[in-house]
Amino acid sequence: MKRKSLTMILCLLTCLSLVGVGFASWVISSGDKETVSGNVVVDTVSDERIVLTVTEPGVKDIKFVGPSSTTTADGWLTTDNKAANLEVTYACTVSKKTGSFTSTSEIATPLATLVEPTESTYTTAKTKGCFELSTDVGVTAATLDKFYQGIKISTPTLEDGKIKFNVTVQYKWGSEFGGINPFDYYNELKTGVNPTFVRDVNATCGEAVDTISAEDATWGDHAYYYLDLLSKLDSNGATEGGLLSYSLTIQVDFA
């Protein structure tokens, strides 16, 4: 009986053992990795700026003095300063930071702005007709190769991959001097040692002449008044050495 019971117990244990093995978990553990690649994408950079180079002339000052040459010998009006200069030209070159221009149409029409002196001596002399800014006949707006309000810009040209043009500032002698240098005006048009200055009752020749009766007024009085207006341009000028100054701004841009 005991022997039979033991056999049954062993069989039961064996079965239990088999059942236990049949429900066991299989566990497989392992890491993993994968390498991927991509491209770095950026925008390219190109320097498309343009550079304006302005070359100043040897003489860049406007000089309201006697003419450098004259066909008339010194008369009753003389001067020891014969270096008049009413025109100044600046040479301009436009280049690219990188590369070259292939056509002048790549830039817009250049612009130039003249700022005149603001001192009272300048405005008075100009208003009284001693001088004026040049403007070509019939010109009412800035036009290439024409003077307008004292400025002329030449038509741009292409040279060795660069665009070149000139900007000229020009004054003219005023109506009180007949549009010519006062040295020539007084010596060539009004000859004589002390010629009588004849004027009609509507003429205005400045405060000095207006205090003199018509029969006593002379061209000497006229000359002194208007030349004195010019001489005062130095007397209360701007900051540098008592001289008045103008400024010129030149601008270029892509078309």
PyMOL commands that set and color helices and strands:
alter all, ss='L'
color gray80, all
select helices_A, chain A and resi 2-22+104-106+120-127+175-177+182-189+206-210+219-231
alter helices_A, ss='H'
color red, helices_A
select strands_A, chain A and resi 50-55+87-96+111-115+131-133+151-153+157-159+162-173+247-251
alter strands_A, ss='S'
color yellow, strands_A
deselect
rebuild
show_as cartoon
